[in-house]
Amino acid sequence: MTKSAAELLLIGWFFMFVEVYWSVEKASDH
């Protein structure tokens, strides 16, 4: 696996985590 592919995977994982965390935060806000 090339370095760029690994970085893309990491970025995708990061954004997925942020989105899940954000939705949980908004849900617990109400």
SEFIZA-3560 file (N, C-alpha, C; in Angstrom, 3 decimals):
REM SEFIZA-3560
<numar><xx>0.851</xx><yy>-1.189</yy><zz>0.000</zz><atom>N</atom></numar>
<numar><xx>0.000</xx><yy>0.000</yy><zz>0.000</zz><atom>CA</atom></numar>
<numar><xx>0.894</xx><yy>1.248</yy><zz>0.000</zz><atom>C</atom></numar>
<numar><xx>0.555</xx><yy>2.168</yy><zz>-0.869</zz><atom>N</atom></numar>
<numar><xx>1.366</xx><yy>3.383</yy><zz>-0.967</zz><atom>CA</atom></numar>
<numar><xx>1.056</xx><yy>4.333</yy><zz>0.179</zz><atom>C</atom></numar>
<numar><xx>1.917</xx><yy>5.297</yy><zz>0.354</zz><atom>N</atom></numar>
<numar><xx>1.751</xx><yy>6.246</yy><zz>1.456</zz><atom>CA</atom></numar>
<numar><xx>0.481</xx><yy>7.082</yy><zz>1.276</zz><atom>C</atom></numar>
<numar><xx>0.234</xx><yy>7.505</yy><zz>0.032</zz><atom>N</atom></numar>
<numar><xx>-0.938</xx><yy>8.345</yy><zz>-0.218</zz><atom>CA</atom></numar>
<numar><xx>-2.233</xx><yy>7.578</yy><zz>0.055</zz><atom>C</atom></numar>
<numar><xx>-2.235</xx><yy>6.292</yy><zz>-0.277</zz><atom>N</atom></numar>
<numar><xx>-3.431</xx><yy>5.479</yy><zz>-0.038</zz><atom>CA</atom></numar>
<numar><xx>-3.681</xx><yy>5.350</yy><zz>1.460</zz><atom>C</atom></numar>
<numar><xx>-2.610</xx><yy>5.171</yy><zz>2.214</zz><atom>N</atom></numar>
<numar><xx>-2.749</xx><yy>5.052</yy><zz>3.669</zz><atom>CA</atom></numar>
<numar><xx>-3.253</xx><yy>6.366</yy><zz>4.258</zz><atom>C</atom></numar>
<numar><xx>-2.755</xx><yy>7.466</yy><zz>3.723</zz><atom>N</atom></numar>
<numar><xx>-3.188</xx><yy>8.773</yy><zz>4.225</zz><atom>CA</atom></numar>
<numar><xx>-4.664</xx><yy>9.001</yy><zz>3.920</zz><atom>C</atom></numar>
<numar><xx>-5.090</xx><yy>8.605</yy><zz>2.723</zz><atom>N</atom></numar>
<numar><xx>-6.499</xx><yy>8.752</yy><zz>2.357</zz><atom>CA</atom></numar>
<numar><xx>-7.373</xx><yy>7.935</yy><zz>3.297</zz><atom>C</atom></numar>
<numar><xx>-6.917</xx><yy>6.728</yy><zz>3.618</zz><atom>N</atom></numar>
<numar><xx>-7.667</xx><yy>5.862</yy><zz>4.527</zz><atom>CA</atom></numar>
<numar><xx>-7.779</xx><yy>6.519</yy><zz>5.900</zz><atom>C</atom></numar>
<numar><xx>-6.670</xx><yy>7.071</yy><zz>6.362</zz><atom>N</atom></numar>
<numar><xx>-6.660</xx><yy>7.725</yy><zz>7.672</zz><atom>CA</atom></numar>
<numar><xx>-7.600</xx><yy>8.918</yy><zz>7.694</zz><atom>C</atom></numar>
<numar><xx>-7.556</xx><yy>9.716</yy><zz>6.630</zz><atom>N</atom></numar>
<numar><xx>-8.420</xx><yy>10.897</yy><zz>6.546</zz><atom>CA</atom></numar>
<numar><xx>-9.892</xx><yy>10.479</yy><zz>6.538</zz><atom>C</atom></numar>
<numar><xx>-10.205</xx><yy>9.426</yy><zz>5.791</zz><atom>N</atom></numar>
<numar><xx>-11.574</xx><yy>8.929</yy><zz>5.741</zz><atom>CA</atom></numar>
<numar><xx>-12.045</xx><yy>8.473</yy><zz>7.112</zz><atom>C</atom></numar>
<numar><xx>-11.164</xx><yy>7.767</yy><zz>7.810</zz><atom>N</atom></numar>
<numar><xx>-11.488</xx><yy>7.286</yy><zz>9.155</zz><atom>CA</atom></numar>
<numar><xx>-11.734</xx><yy>8.462</yy><zz>10.082</zz><atom>C</atom></numar>
<numar><xx>-10.856</xx><yy>9.471</yy><zz>9.976</zz><atom>N</atom></numar>
<numar><xx>-10.951</xx><yy>10.636</yy><zz>10.846</zz><atom>CA</atom></numar>
<numar><xx>-12.278</xx><yy>11.359</yy><zz>10.658</zz><atom>C</atom></numar>
<numar><xx>-12.653</xx><yy>11.573</yy><zz>9.388</zz><atom>N</atom></numar>
<numar><xx>-13.896</xx><yy>12.291</yy><zz>9.113</zz><atom>CA</atom></numar>
<numar><xx>-15.108</xx><yy>11.500</yy><zz>9.578</zz><atom>C</atom></numar>
<numar><xx>-15.040</xx><yy>10.159</yy><zz>9.443</zz><atom>N</atom></numar>
<numar><xx>-16.135</xx><yy>9.316</yy><zz>9.883</zz><atom>CA</atom></numar>
<numar><xx>-16.300</xx><yy>9.438</yy><zz>11.397</zz><atom>C</atom></numar>
<numar><xx>-15.168</xx><yy>9.417</yy><zz>12.104</zz><atom>N</atom></numar>
<numar><xx>-15.188</xx><yy>9.531</yy><zz>13.559</zz><atom>CA</atom></numar>
<numar><xx>-15.755</xx><yy>10.878</yy><zz>13.997</zz><atom>C</atom></numar>
<numar><xx>-15.318</xx><yy>11.942</yy><zz>13.325</zz><atom>N</atom></numar>
<numar><xx>-15.785</xx><yy>13.289</yy><zz>13.664</zz><atom>CA</atom></numar>
<numar><xx>-17.292</xx><yy>13.400</yy><zz>13.442</zz><atom>C</atom></numar>
<numar><xx>-17.769</xx><yy>12.824</yy><zz>12.336</zz><atom>N</atom></numar>
<numar><xx>-19.194</xx><yy>12.920</yy><zz>12.033</zz><atom>CA</atom></numar>
<numar><xx>-20.026</xx><yy>12.182</yy><zz>13.077</zz><atom>C</atom></numar>
<numar><xx>-19.565</xx><yy>11.004</yy><zz>13.464</zz><atom>N</atom></numar>
<numar><xx>-20.279</xx><yy>10.225</yy><zz>14.483</zz><atom>CA</atom></numar>
<numar><xx>-20.261</xx><yy>10.972</yy><zz>15.812</zz><atom>C</atom></numar>
<numar><xx>-19.098</xx><yy>11.486</yy><zz>16.174</zz><atom>N</atom></numar>
<numar><xx>-18.961</xx><yy>12.220</yy><zz>17.439</zz><atom>CA</atom></numar>
<numar><xx>-19.867</xx><yy>13.444</yy><zz>17.454</zz><atom>C</atom></numar>
<numar><xx>-19.921</xx><yy>14.151</yy><zz>16.322</zz><atom>N</atom></numar>
<numar><xx>-20.721</xx><yy>15.364</yy><zz>16.234</zz><atom>CA</atom></numar>
<numar><xx>-22.211</xx><yy>15.057</yy><zz>16.372</zz><atom>C</atom></numar>
<numar><xx>-22.666</xx><yy>13.992</yy><zz>15.701</zz><atom>N</atom></numar>
<numar><xx>-24.082</xx><yy>13.635</yy><zz>15.776</zz><atom>CA</atom></numar>
<numar><xx>-24.445</xx><yy>13.204</yy><zz>17.193</zz><atom>C</atom></numar>
<numar><xx>-23.530</xx><yy>12.525</yy><zz>17.875</zz><atom>N</atom></numar>
<numar><xx>-23.787</xx><yy>12.108</yy><zz>19.257</zz><atom>CA</atom></numar>
<numar><xx>-23.873</xx><yy>13.337</yy><zz>20.158</zz><atom>C</atom></numar>
<numar><xx>-22.988</xx><yy>14.285</yy><zz>19.934</zz><atom>N</atom></numar>
<numar><xx>-22.996</xx><yy>15.511</yy><zz>20.732</zz><atom>CA</atom></numar>
<numar><xx>-24.299</xx><yy>16.283</yy><zz>20.532</zz><atom>C</atom></numar>
<numar><xx>-24.755</xx><yy>16.368</yy><zz>19.281</zz><atom>N</atom></numar>
<numar><xx>-25.997</xx><yy>17.089</yy><zz>18.984</zz><atom>CA</atom></numar>
<numar><xx>-27.189</xx><yy>16.356</yy><zz>19.577</zz><atom>C</atom></numar>
<numar><xx>-27.142</xx><yy>15.033</yy><zz>19.574</zz><atom>N</atom></numar>
<numar><xx>-28.255</xx><yy>14.240</yy><zz>20.099</zz><atom>CA</atom></numar>
<numar><xx>-28.355</xx><yy>14.413</yy><zz>21.613</zz><atom>C</atom></numar>
<numar><xx>-27.225</xx><yy>14.461</yy><zz>22.288</zz><atom>N</atom></numar>
<numar><xx>-27.229</xx><yy>14.602</yy><zz>23.743</zz><atom>CA</atom></numar>
<numar><xx>-27.497</xx><yy>16.047</yy><zz>24.147</zz><atom>C</atom></numar>
<numar><xx>-27.467</xx><yy>16.937</yy><zz>23.190</zz><atom>N</atom></numar>
<numar><xx>-27.704</xx><yy>18.347</yy><zz>23.466</zz><atom>CA</atom></numar>
<numar><xx>-29.168</xx><yy>18.596</yy><zz>23.820</zz><atom>C</atom></numar>
<numar><xx>-30.055</xx><yy>17.894</yy><zz>23.155</zz><atom>N</atom></numar>
<numar><xx>-31.494</xx><yy>18.087</yy><zz>23.342</zz><atom>CA</atom></numar>
<numar><xx>-31.959</xx><yy>17.471</yy><zz>24.649</zz><atom>C</atom></numar>
//
